Amino acid sequence: MAATPRPGVAQRPQRADRQHGQALVLGLFLVFATLAVLLLMFNTGRVVDEKMRLTNAADATAWSVATLEARALNYDAYTNRAIVANEVAIAQAISLISWMHYFETAVENAPNLNQVAASWLYKPGEYPRLLQLLAGVNGTSYLDVGSGGSLRAIVEGLDIGLGTIATAHDAVANALSLSQRVMHASLDTGIAQAGFANDFVRRIDPEMRASINPISHGFRNLTRTMAKDSAQGDARQRIADVTLRSRDAFTRERVWSIRGLNLPPLQRKVELKRRGGTELIGYDEWRALDTLEHQGQRMKRWRWRWRRTPLAWGGAGFTGDEGADARRGDHGDTYTSNPITTLNRAEPAIVDAGAAHFGGLPETRELRDLSPAAEHRSGVTVHVAKARERLRGSGGIGSVQPQGNLRAFEATAPGGHLAAMARAEVFFERPAARSDNKTERASLYSPYWQARLAAVTPTDRAWAAGRQDGMALP
């Protein structure tokens, strides 16, 4: 007979036998999954951080290498200008030597000058200049006689002093040229840029390594040597043109005339001609000539006859090792205007101004293609990498190292390293517009070379892909 439950008393439900251990197994799986997710997040974060550091390092290195190259081109521009300045200084020294000898002969021929001035009639407006010339020559002649002929000693002293100055400027110009050659010896091969890039990234992270893509590196092809014995022959025409255009007015030509009256049958075509100038003969000789000649026609036996009187002359040269050049310069049109004085007096009287032989126009650097349509730019691509075992993740140098199945969550980089690539280019741009509104064209005589970041090329991507197991790069 079943027991009857008592009123007011709660009854316990009957339960099956309890199971033990199920929650522990699920908890272990949860812990493993949580650790795996945390490890993945840690690795991902560290890889992203390393990638950002590599990217920033690649950008900074590429721009810095391009800046190095831009500064090298600006150095070429400054040294080219300095070489031109030294060559112009040489021309000025040679001009002064020639002018001093010209003035010396004018003083010696003061009686002839006085006779010419008294024998011919000049335009009224020309007499102040003629009197000024006569006063200067005769006054110096009087002082020279009174001092016992000191003018000759002064001229000889100036020959030595100005010749020494010219030689010193020649040495400076050649030293500047040598500095260009030394600098480009390492830059053209890319050795200097590679060393600089590695030093730069190691200051960011000692574990980073940098390399430069030699295929797309165009710095070597941007410029060429303008030398005497280049592959194209004597290529110094560029420096010669710039130098000749840079001469001052006194060096370029020393020209004036005092004209006489046309008074047939007494006289006609009367002119006291001062001609002179300093020229670069070829590329290895500076030559200066100065002449003063009086010309006029007078009637003789019912025919006009020329009378030419040499009054002053001087000449100076700064000659290279090959000796004087047989060619002639313009020298203020002295060969045409004053042929008698130039050929018979000035040329034979040329003084060698060099204490040592002139080295000639030195070797310089210039753009390979100076045409306006040419693309005057040079690019450099830098590849910055860090080995997988040196990455600051769980698979690298971090203190946490995955074991067992957790190795599936390592940050494995293709090619055994994590890398970034950046490209920069060197370009020419004047920072401010010219005052004459003309366009400044690229050359190695204007120091306006700059650097900027640029997009990598398909060639760069293929080169970088080959360094990382041939994987396709975006």
Secondary structure in CASP SS format (residue, H / E / C, confidence):
PFRMAT SS
TARGET T0000
AUTHOR 0000-0000-0000
METHOD secondary structure of the structure
MODEL  1
M C 1.00
A C 1.00
A C 1.00
T C 1.00
P C 1.00
R C 1.00
P C 1.00
G C 1.00
V C 1.00
A C 1.00
Q C 1.00
R C 1.00
P C 1.00
Q C 1.00
R C 1.00
A C 1.00
D C 1.00
R C 1.00
Q C 1.00
H C 1.00
G C 1.00
Q H 1.00
A H 1.00
L H 1.00
V H 1.00
L H 1.00
G H 1.00
L H 1.00
F H 1.00
L H 1.00
V H 1.00
F H 1.00
A H 1.00
T H 1.00
L H 1.00
A H 1.00
V H 1.00
L H 1.00
L H 1.00
L H 1.00
M H 1.00
F H 1.00
N H 1.00
T H 1.00
G H 1.00
R H 1.00
V H 1.00
V H 1.00
D H 1.00
E H 1.00
K H 1.00
M H 1.00
R H 1.00
L H 1.00
T H 1.00
N H 1.00
A H 1.00
A H 1.00
D H 1.00
A H 1.00
T H 1.00
A H 1.00
W H 1.00
S H 1.00
V H 1.00
A H 1.00
T H 1.00
L H 1.00
E H 1.00
A H 1.00
R H 1.00
A H 1.00
L H 1.00
N H 1.00
Y H 1.00
D H 1.00
A H 1.00
Y H 1.00
T H 1.00
N H 1.00
R H 1.00
A H 1.00
I H 1.00
V H 1.00
A H 1.00
N H 1.00
E H 1.00
V H 1.00
A H 1.00
I H 1.00
A H 1.00
Q H 1.00
A H 1.00
I H 1.00
S H 1.00
L H 1.00
I H 1.00
S H 1.00
W H 1.00
M H 1.00
H H 1.00
Y H 1.00
F H 1.00
E H 1.00
T H 1.00
A H 1.00
V H 1.00
E H 1.00
N C 1.00
A H 1.00
P H 1.00
N H 1.00
L H 1.00
N H 1.00
Q H 1.00
V H 1.00
A H 1.00
A H 1.00
S H 1.00
W C 1.00
L C 1.00
Y E 1.00
K C 1.00
P H 1.00
G H 1.00
E H 1.00
Y H 1.00
P H 1.00
R H 1.00
L H 1.00
L H 1.00
Q H 1.00
L H 1.00
L H 1.00
A H 1.00
G H 1.00
V H 1.00
N H 1.00
G H 1.00
T H 1.00
S H 1.00
Y H 1.00
L H 1.00
D H 1.00
V H 1.00
G H 1.00
S C 1.00
G C 1.00
G C 1.00
S H 1.00
L H 1.00
R H 1.00
A H 1.00
I H 1.00
V H 1.00
E H 1.00
G H 1.00
L H 1.00
D H 1.00
I H 1.00
G H 1.00
L H 1.00
G H 1.00
T H 1.00
I H 1.00
A H 1.00
T H 1.00
A H 1.00
H H 1.00
D H 1.00
A H 1.00
V H 1.00
A H 1.00
N H 1.00
A H 1.00
L H 1.00
S H 1.00
L H 1.00
S H 1.00
Q H 1.00
R H 1.00
V H 1.00
M H 1.00
H H 1.00
A H 1.00
S H 1.00
L H 1.00
D C 1.00
T C 1.00
G C 1.00
I H 1.00
A H 1.00
Q H 1.00
A H 1.00
G H 1.00
F H 1.00
A H 1.00
N H 1.00
D H 1.00
F H 1.00
V H 1.00
R H 1.00
R H 1.00
I H 1.00
D C 1.00
P C 1.00
E C 1.00
M E 1.00
R E 1.00
A E 1.00
S E 1.00
I E 1.00
N C 1.00
P C 1.00
I C 1.00
S C 1.00
H C 1.00
G C 1.00
F H 1.00
R H 1.00
N H 1.00
L H 1.00
T E 1.00
R E 1.00
T E 1.00
M E 1.00
A C 1.00
K C 1.00
D C 1.00
S E 1.00
A C 1.00
Q C 1.00
G E 1.00
D C 1.00
A C 1.00
R C 1.00
Q H 1.00
R H 1.00
I H 1.00
A H 1.00
D H 1.00
V H 1.00
T H 1.00
L H 1.00
R H 1.00
S C 1.00
R C 1.00
D C 1.00
A H 1.00
F H 1.00
T H 1.00
R H 1.00
E C 1.00
R C 1.00
V C 1.00
W E 1.00
S E 1.00
I E 1.00
R E 1.00
G E 1.00
L C 1.00
N C 1.00
L E 1.00
P C 1.00
P C 1.00
L C 1.00
Q E 1.00
R E 1.00
K E 1.00
V E 1.00
E E 1.00
L E 1.00
K E 1.00
R E 1.00
R E 1.00
G E 1.00
G E 1.00
T E 1.00
E E 1.00
L E 1.00
I E 1.00
G C 1.00
Y C 1.00
D C 1.00
E E 1.00
W E 1.00
R E 1.00
A E 1.00
L E 1.00
D E 1.00
T E 1.00
L E 1.00
E E 1.00
H E 1.00
Q E 1.00
G E 1.00
Q E 1.00
R E 1.00
M E 1.00
K E 1.00
R C 1.00
W C 1.00
R E 1.00
W E 1.00
R E 1.00
W E 1.00
R E 1.00
R E 1.00
T E 1.00
P E 1.00
L E 1.00
A E 1.00
W E 1.00
G E 1.00
G E 1.00
A E 1.00
G E 1.00
F E 1.00
T E 1.00
G E 1.00
D C 1.00
E C 1.00
G C 1.00
A C 1.00
D C 1.00
A C 1.00
R C 1.00
R C 1.00
G C 1.00
D C 1.00
H H 1.00
G H 1.00
D H 1.00
T H 1.00
Y H 1.00
T H 1.00
S H 1.00
N C 1.00
P H 1.00
I H 1.00
T H 1.00
T H 1.00
L H 1.00
N H 1.00
R H 1.00
A H 1.00
E H 1.00
P H 1.00
A H 1.00
I E 1.00
V E 1.00
D E 1.00
A C 1.00
G C 1.00
A C 1.00
A C 1.00
H C 1.00
F E 1.00
G C 1.00
G C 1.00
L C 1.00
P C 1.00
E C 1.00
T E 1.00
R E 1.00
E E 1.00
L E 1.00
R C 1.00
D C 1.00
L C 1.00
S C 1.00
P C 1.00
A C 1.00
A C 1.00
E C 1.00
H C 1.00
R E 1.00
S E 1.00
G E 1.00
V E 1.00
T E 1.00
V E 1.00
H E 1.00
V E 1.00
A E 1.00
K E 1.00
A E 1.00
R H 1.00
E H 1.00
R H 1.00
L C 1.00
R C 1.00
G C 1.00
S C 1.00
G C 1.00
G C 1.00
I C 1.00
G C 1.00
S C 1.00
V C 1.00
Q C 1.00
P C 1.00
Q C 1.00
G H 1.00
N H 1.00
L H 1.00
R H 1.00
A H 1.00
F H 1.00
E C 1.00
A C 1.00
T C 1.00
A C 1.00
P H 1.00
G H 1.00
G H 1.00
H E 1.00
L E 1.00
A E 1.00
A E 1.00
M E 1.00
A E 1.00
R E 1.00
A E 1.00
E E 1.00
V E 1.00
F E 1.00
F E 1.00
E C 1.00
R C 1.00
P C 1.00
A C 1.00
A C 1.00
R C 1.00
S C 1.00
D C 1.00
N C 1.00
K C 1.00
T C 1.00
E C 1.00
R C 1.00
A C 1.00
S C 1.00
L C 1.00
Y C 1.00
S C 1.00
P C 1.00
Y C 1.00
W E 1.00
Q E 1.00
A E 1.00
R E 1.00
L E 1.00
A E 1.00
A C 1.00
V C 1.00
T C 1.00
P H 1.00
T H 1.00
D H 1.00
R H 1.00
A H 1.00
W H 1.00
A H 1.00
A H 1.00
G H 1.00
R H 1.00
Q C 1.00
D C 1.00
G C 1.00
M C 1.00
A C 1.00
L C 1.00
P C 1.00
END
